[in-house]
Amino acid sequence: MSVRIVGVEAHLDPYFSWLPPSRASDRRADFFRVFEEAVEYAVREGAHLFLLPGDVFDRVNPRNAALARFASDLVRLRERGVRVFAVPGHHDRPKYARDPSPLRIFHEAGLLKLFDRLDRIEGDYVEVDGLRVWVGGVGYNPYLEPGQDPMAGLPSSEPDADLAVLMTHNTIRGFPAYSPGDPVVDPASIPRWVDLVVAGHLHQHLVRRVGGTTICYVGTAERLSFAEEDQDKGFTVIEAGRDEIRVEQVRTSARPMKTLRVPVPEEGDLTELILGELERAAQATPRDALVRLKLEGAMTLEVHSTYRRSEIVRAGNRIFFGVNLDDGDVEYVGSFEAPHVELETPLKELERVYRERLSSADEEEQAILEEAYRRAREALEEAGGW
């Protein structure tokens, strides 16, 4: 007897400020496409449990279209008898104590079971072919200090179960650190009776055995940044019984990413150089890829005068699905005055102000800011303010 589990970290409805609006919409659709590959697998292969260990959404205020599509996926799972459990992650856990996670909507509708208490380990029981399974969870706690253990001292009692599965969305000591500001779970804080930890937060698929507990980071189903371009992306399938736990990653059709590093020349036309690099890259890089052009080295005023960002981005977006022009590490030499300010584009400045205001806004203000930002961005793009 065993229970079949599918686990996935989805990051639905992400935000891409550097893509044109139509491409940004298509890029958001990528995340639903690969998430629904996990849903399809769960339905086709007769999964018993579908676990969402945080960051189901990439933000606390997902679009209505994303909420509706996610609900449709949950209905499909329910109709096939697949039980869905979730904990909030740091992306879909509001930092205001009075505000619920968007996942609470689906909990109240009976489409999933959400464990979002911060003061104790919650859990519930599922019967699977004579196997009594306890599923519990501890989500992300935004009120902890860096390094503080989110599980230390949490009340819990050993369940009367053949198999105990605990979800969490945290860094666990012994695994790669995600951020120096994170809370960190000491493996000794995980109750000894837990057989399997299904974790989110780290974007890589990782599995380790710590004492008598199998700890599995499910990884993300799609690439979130160019730092993940070489990672295999997928969802996790677990077969767990009384005596054995087997874990594997099933790869998704995540969109390819590629970084092209372009040294800045001492002289000549920088734009023509970059356009040539793009054409050469097209011979070996899939046309549906996201490409980062990372400029490196020192740039003189003379070379900068040949640097036409909007032309490069337009050409790149014709060749590939999308191009991110990254000149953040370039050193400017010569007769530049306040080079950082001079090199900011209107869109980048708009993005900076929007993010700054968003960080201190409440939920209602965030919605207003998002709409204002969208309209301002569209106006700038029409005017060529790249």
KENUMAR-399261 format. One record per residue (C-alpha): residue in three letters; x, y, z. Coordinates in steps of 0.05 Angstrom, whole numbers, plus 5000, padded with zeros to 4 digits. Example, Ala and Ser with C-alpha at 12.3 -4.5 7.8 and 13.67 -1.06 7.14 Angstrom:
R   r   xx   yy   zz
R ALA 5246 4910 5156
R SER 5273 4979 5143
// end
This chain:
R   r   xx   yy   zz
R MET 5000 5000 5000
R SER 5026 5069 4982
R VAL 5002 5140 4971
R ARG 5019 5176 4906
R ILE 5035 5250 4916
R VAL 5046 5305 4866
R GLY 5081 5368 4893
R VAL 5094 5433 4855
R GLU 5114 5505 4868
R ALA 5077 5544 4815
R HIS 5088 5620 4821
R LEU 5026 5634 4780
R ASP 5013 5704 4753
R PRO 5083 5733 4758
R TYR 5103 5803 4736
R PHE 5153 5818 4680
R SER 5168 5892 4674
R TRP 5221 5883 4620
R LEU 5176 5848 4569
R PRO 5127 5883 4522
R PRO 5055 5875 4546
R SER 5035 5821 4496
R ARG 5098 5780 4511
R ALA 5089 5790 4586
R SER 5019 5761 4579
R ASP 5046 5701 4541
R ARG 5100 5693 4592
R ARG 5050 5691 4649
R ALA 5013 5637 4610
R ASP 5076 5595 4611
R PHE 5068 5587 4686
R PHE 4997 5561 4680
R ARG 5018 5515 4623
R VAL 5071 5479 4664
R PHE 5027 5478 4727
R GLU 4973 5445 4687
R GLU 5023 5392 4664
R ALA 5027 5373 4738
R VAL 4951 5374 4744
R GLU 4944 5330 4682
R TYR 4996 5281 4709
R ALA 4959 5277 4776
R VAL 4893 5263 4740
R ARG 4922 5214 4690
R GLU 4965 5174 4739
R GLY 4914 5171 4795
R ALA 4949 5214 4847
R HIS 4918 5215 4916
R LEU 4947 5280 4941
R PHE 4967 5345 4906
R LEU 5011 5387 4951
R LEU 5026 5461 4943
R PRO 5082 5480 4991
R GLY 5076 5556 4982
R ASP 5083 5608 4927
R VAL 5024 5582 4889
R PHE 5017 5654 4866
R ASP 5076 5700 4853
R ARG 5042 5758 4889
R VAL 4990 5770 4942
R ASN 4942 5804 4893
R PRO 4937 5758 4832
R ARG 4893 5778 4774
R ASN 4821 5755 4772
R ALA 4836 5715 4709
R ALA 4890 5676 4747
R LEU 4844 5663 4806
R ALA 4790 5637 4760
R ARG 4837 5591 4721
R PHE 4868 5564 4785
R ALA 4798 5549 4811
R SER 4782 5511 4748
R ASP 4844 5468 4757
R LEU 4825 5453 4829
R VAL 4755 5433 4808
R ARG 4785 5384 4758
R LEU 4828 5353 4813
R ARG 4769 5348 4860
R GLU 4726 5314 4808
R ARG 4779 5260 4800
R GLY 4784 5250 4876
R VAL 4852 5284 4884
R ARG 4858 5319 4952
R VAL 4894 5386 4950
R PHE 4933 5415 5009
R ALA 4972 5481 5012
R VAL 5012 5528 5056
R PRO 5026 5601 5042
R GLY 5095 5621 5016
R HIS 5131 5687 5021
R HIS 5100 5710 4955
R ASP 5028 5694 4972
R ARG 5030 5709 5047
R PRO 5010 5783 5059
R LYS 5056 5818 5108
R TYR 4997 5850 5143
R ALA 4971 5805 5198
R ARG 4898 5823 5184
R ASP 4901 5804 5110
R PRO 4889 5732 5087
R SER 4928 5697 5033
R PRO 4892 5692 4966
R LEU 4894 5617 4979
R ARG 4843 5628 5034
R ILE 4790 5639 4979
R PHE 4799 5567 4954
R HIS 4801 5540 5025
R GLU 4734 5572 5042
R ALA 4706 5545 4976
R GLY 4726 5475 4995
R LEU 4774 5467 4937
R LEU 4836 5458 4979
R LYS 4857 5452 5051
R LEU 4901 5510 5073
R PHE 4947 5507 5133
R ASP 4964 5580 5149
R ARG 4968 5584 5225
R LEU 5034 5614 5251
R ASP 5027 5590 5323
R ARG 5021 5515 5314
R ILE 5029 5457 5265
R GLU 4961 5441 5233
R GLY 4941 5375 5202
R ASP 4887 5331 5174
R TYR 4877 5258 5158
R VAL 4866 5222 5092
R GLU 4851 5148 5081
R VAL 4885 5118 5020
R ASP 4873 5044 5005
R GLY 4876 5026 5078
R LEU 4935 5072 5092
R ARG 4921 5126 5144
R VAL 4959 5189 5122
R TRP 4967 5252 5163
R VAL 4982 5316 5123
R GLY 5002 5379 5159
R GLY 5036 5445 5146
R VAL 5074 5506 5169
R GLY 5076 5563 5120
R TYR 5122 5623 5114
R ASN 5123 5670 5173
R PRO 5142 5741 5151
R TYR 5147 5767 5222
R LEU 5209 5727 5242
R GLU 5280 5754 5247
R PRO 5334 5728 5199
R GLY 5357 5659 5222
R GLN 5300 5650 5270
R ASP 5270 5580 5270
R PRO 5197 5581 5248
R MET 5184 5511 5277
R ALA 5219 5519 5344
R GLY 5170 5511 5401
R LEU 5108 5501 5357
R PRO 5057 5457 5391
R SER 5047 5389 5358
R SER 5027 5319 5378
R GLU 5043 5254 5343
R PRO 4985 5235 5297
R ASP 4953 5166 5296
R ALA 4975 5152 5225
R ASP 5015 5103 5182
R LEU 5049 5160 5146
R ALA 5061 5233 5168
R VAL 5073 5286 5114
R LEU 5091 5357 5133
R MET 5092 5415 5085
R THR 5132 5478 5096
R HIS 5156 5539 5057
R ASN 5223 5555 5090
R THR 5297 5546 5085
R ILE 5319 5483 5122
R ARG 5389 5482 5151
R GLY 5434 5436 5110
R PHE 5403 5458 5044
R PRO 5428 5518 5002
R ALA 5408 5585 5032
R TYR 5358 5624 4991
R SER 5368 5691 5024
R PRO 5410 5714 5083
R GLY 5347 5747 5112
R ASP 5307 5682 5115
R PRO 5282 5646 5176
R VAL 5317 5578 5179
R VAL 5288 5512 5203
R ASP 5334 5470 5245
R PRO 5322 5397 5225
R ALA 5319 5381 5299
R SER 5256 5424 5303
R ILE 5220 5378 5255
R PRO 5180 5329 5297
R ARG 5213 5261 5297
R TRP 5149 5226 5277
R VAL 5147 5263 5210
R ASP 5164 5213 5154
R LEU 5164 5262 5096
R VAL 5175 5337 5090
R VAL 5149 5368 5025
R ALA 5181 5437 5021
R GLY 5178 5499 4978
R HIS 5220 5563 4975
R LEU 5284 5536 4943
R HIS 5273 5534 4868
R GLN 5315 5471 4856
R HIS 5290 5400 4864
R LEU 5330 5372 4923
R VAL 5321 5308 4964
R ARG 5358 5287 5027
R ARG 5348 5238 5084
R VAL 5357 5269 5153
R GLY 5351 5218 5208
R GLY 5287 5180 5195
R THR 5256 5236 5153
R THR 5258 5246 5078
R ILE 5261 5320 5061
R CYS 5242 5340 4990
R TYR 5243 5409 4958
R VAL 5195 5403 4900
R GLY 5227 5458 4859
R THR 5193 5506 4812
R ALA 5157 5483 4750
R GLU 5180 5543 4708
R ARG 5243 5587 4709
R LEU 5234 5651 4748
R SER 5300 5684 4731
R PHE 5363 5676 4690
R ALA 5397 5649 4753
R GLU 5356 5586 4739
R GLU 5372 5579 4665
R ASP 5413 5515 4675
R GLN 5365 5482 4724
R ASP 5318 5426 4705
R LYS 5247 5448 4719
R GLY 5189 5404 4737
R PHE 5143 5377 4790
R THR 5155 5323 4842
R VAL 5122 5254 4845
R ILE 5127 5215 4910
R GLU 5106 5143 4924
R ALA 5103 5135 4999
R GLY 5085 5076 5041
R ARG 5098 5050 5111
R ASP 5168 5026 5096
R GLU 5192 5063 5033
R ILE 5190 5133 5003
R ARG 5210 5142 4930
R VAL 5218 5211 4900
R GLU 5228 5233 4828
R GLN 5224 5297 4787
R VAL 5180 5298 4725
R ARG 5205 5353 4679
R THR 5159 5405 4649
R SER 5164 5441 4583
R ALA 5193 5503 4617
R ARG 5214 5559 4570
R PRO 5289 5559 4556
R MET 5332 5616 4580
R LYS 5401 5636 4556
R THR 5451 5689 4579
R LEU 5496 5721 4526
R ARG 5555 5757 4556
R VAL 5579 5815 4512
R PRO 5645 5850 4528
R VAL 5640 5925 4516
R PRO 5691 5944 4462
R GLU 5741 6001 4471
R GLU 5716 6032 4407
R GLY 5667 6021 4350
R ASP 5592 6016 4345
R LEU 5566 5979 4406
R THR 5496 5970 4378
R GLU 5521 5937 4314
R LEU 5565 5891 4356
R ILE 5506 5869 4399
R LEU 5461 5859 4339
R GLY 5514 5814 4309
R GLU 5517 5774 4373
R LEU 5442 5765 4372
R GLU 5443 5739 4300
R ARG 5499 5690 4317
R ALA 5463 5666 4379
R ALA 5401 5651 4338
R GLN 5439 5595 4303
R ALA 5446 5555 4368
R THR 5391 5582 4414
R PRO 5317 5564 4408
R ARG 5276 5621 4380
R ASP 5225 5613 4436
R ALA 5279 5627 4488
R LEU 5284 5685 4536
R VAL 5353 5716 4526
R ARG 5392 5760 4572
R LEU 5445 5805 4540
R LYS 5494 5819 4596
R LEU 5543 5875 4580
R GLU 5610 5871 4616
R GLY 5669 5916 4622
R ALA 5681 5991 4617
R MET 5644 6039 4571
R THR 5671 6105 4547
R LEU 5629 6164 4528
R GLU 5647 6153 4455
R VAL 5623 6081 4455
R HIS 5561 6100 4495
R SER 5541 6147 4440
R THR 5532 6085 4396
R TYR 5490 6048 4448
R ARG 5418 6048 4423
R ARG 5379 6008 4474
R SER 5310 6011 4441
R GLU 5338 5987 4374
R ILE 5373 5929 4408
R VAL 5311 5908 4447
R ARG 5265 5913 4387
R ALA 5313 5870 4345
R GLY 5321 5820 4401
R ASN 5247 5813 4410
R ARG 5240 5798 4336
R ILE 5292 5743 4339
R PHE 5273 5711 4406
R PHE 5212 5708 4451
R GLY 5241 5763 4494
R VAL 5307 5799 4508
R ASN 5330 5829 4573
R LEU 5386 5880 4563
R ASP 5427 5880 4627
R ASP 5479 5935 4633
R GLY 5478 5939 4709
R ASP 5550 5917 4718
R VAL 5580 5963 4665
R GLU 5632 6013 4690
R TYR 5627 6081 4658
R VAL 5692 6117 4646
R GLY 5710 6185 4618
R SER 5669 6249 4618
R PHE 5604 6222 4646
R GLU 5565 6265 4695
R ALA 5520 6227 4743
R PRO 5523 6166 4697
R HIS 5470 6125 4734
R VAL 5418 6179 4726
R GLU 5436 6194 4654
R LEU 5430 6121 4635
R GLU 5362 6108 4667
R THR 5308 6100 4615
R PRO 5238 6127 4628
R LEU 5211 6057 4637
R LYS 5265 6038 4686
R GLU 5253 6101 4726
R LEU 5178 6088 4726
R GLU 5191 6017 4750
R ARG 5236 6042 4806
R VAL 5185 6092 4832
R TYR 5128 6041 4826
R ARG 5166 5988 4867
R GLU 5186 6040 4919
R ARG 5114 6063 4929
R LEU 5087 5991 4927
R SER 5131 5969 4984
R SER 5095 6015 5034
R ALA 5024 6012 5006
R ASP 4966 5974 5034
R GLU 4925 5925 4992
R GLU 4876 5977 4966
R GLU 4932 6026 4949
R GLN 4970 5970 4914
R ALA 4912 5958 4867
R ILE 4909 6032 4849
R LEU 4984 6036 4840
R GLU 4983 5974 4795
R GLU 4931 6004 4749
R ALA 4967 6071 4747
R TYR 5032 6036 4731
R ARG 5001 5995 4676
R ARG 4972 6056 4642
R ALA 5036 6097 4649
R ARG 5077 6039 4622
R GLU 5033 6031 4561
R ALA 5037 6106 4546
R LEU 5113 6105 4552
R GLU 5119 6044 4507
R GLU 5076 6076 4454
R ALA 5121 6137 4457
R GLY 5184 6093 4452
R GLY 5207 6109 4523
R TRP 5247 6045 4531
// end
